[in-house]
Amino acid sequence: MNKTVMSLLASLLLFTGAGGNMATAAEAPQLMLQMKQSLLAGNIKDGMRLGQGMIISHSEHAGFSIWSDKTSAALRAGHFLLRGKREAAHILKVRLEPKGINAAETPDGQGMHFNTSDTRVSFNIIADGDQSPQADSYTLDINAALVGM
């Protein structure tokens, strides 16, 4: 197999809900992703760290929510099926694992909720299962919002 460099791109989208207990747009949290550089196509073991992320807000809140509008209904919250940019048949499966805090599924089952008033939450972006992704660029589109008091 050709060991061409595989890049995992982080596409950052910040979203704040318009109603319910979501915070206002002026209080949108900062979402940062940093992917491991120089990943190679080929065998990836379950649990390999591919990157890390952080959600930060100094506004008053009861927690953070994180989700993707592109999540497949067949996947659990926090698990993502990424398709290659060059070829949609190229697939990379990842999951988010929070550091030092428990996460719960959001009521709609499409995201994760971190129940904390801390100013920041960190998480790892992990390979979800043993896999052999093809050389391609993969985009992780995730959104974050504050959960109000």
N, C-alpha and C positions, 0 to 999 in steps of 0.2 A: 504494500500500500504506500502511496506517495505521502510523505510526511510534510505536506504543505501546511504553512501556518494557518490556523483557524482563528478568526477573530470573533469575539463576542462583544457586540456593541450595546451600549446602554443608552436607550432612548428615554429621556426623562420627561415625564408629563406630570405636572402638578394639577390636582383637581380638588375643588372644594364643593361639596354638595350645597344645593340651594335651599334645602329645607331640613326639617327634622332637627336632630341634635348636632349637626355638623357646624363647625365654626364658620365665621364669615370669611369672604375672600381675602380680606386684609390680613387674616391670621393664617394663611396657608402655610403649612410646614415646608421646610427645605428638605428635599430628597436628593441624596448623593449616592452614586454607584461608582465603584472602582473595580474594574475587571482585571484579573490576572493577565499579565502580558505574555506574549509568545506561546500561547497554547498551541499544541500540535494536534492535527487530525489523527485519529486512530483510537486505540482502546483507552477509555476513561472508566475508572472504577467508581462504584457507588460511594458517595460521601466525599469525593474529591472537591476541594474548595476551588471554585472558578472565579470568585470575586467576593466583594463585601459591599454592604450598603449601610446607610445611616439616615434616619429621619430626625430632624431637629426643629424644635419650636420653643421659644421662650414665652409664648402666650399661655394663658391659663387654659388647661384642658384636663380631661379625665383619661385620655388615651389617644392612640393613633390607629387609623385604619389604613390598610394597604391592599391593593387589588389590581387586577388588569382587566381592561375592557375586552381583551382578546383571549381571556381564559376559556378553555374548552369545558363545556358542561360535564364532560366525562372525567375531569380531573378534580382532585380535592383542592381545597383552599391552600394557597401557598405553593402549589405545584404547577409548573408551566411547561408547555410543549412549544419549543421555539422552532420556527421554520427558517431554513436558509434563505438568504436574499437572492442568491444566484439561482437556486433550485429549491422550490417549495417542498420537494420530496425529501430533502435533507432535514433531519430532525435532531434536536438536542433537548433532552429532558432535564429540567432543573427544579430545585425546590429552595425555598427560603427557610433558614433556620435562625431564629432570634438568639442573641447572645445574652445570657443571664436573665431572661424574662420568659414567662410562658405566654403563648399566643393562643387565642381562641378563634374559631371560625366566625365570620360575620353572620348575622341572622339570615342573609340571603344565600349563604354558602359559597359566595364568589370571592371572598377575601379573608384577610386575617385582621384580628383586632388585638392590639397590645394595650392591656389595661394598666396604664401607669401615668402618673402626672410628671414623671421625669422629663427633663428637657430634651433628651435624646434616647433613641433606641437603635441599637446596632444589630445587624443580621448578616449571616454568610449566605452566599449564593452557591449552592452545592449541586453536584451531579446527582440526578435522581435515578439511580440504578446503573448497573454496568452497561456500557454502550460503546459504540464505535461510530461517532459522528463523522460525516464527510467534511472535507475542507470547505468552508463557506463562512459567511458573516451571519451571525445570529443576533436578533434584537430582542431585548427584554423590555417590554413596555409595561411599566407599573405606575400606579397613581398612589398618592398619599393624601390623607386628610386628618384633621384634628377631630376628636370626638369631644363634644362640649360637656360642661359640668352638669 
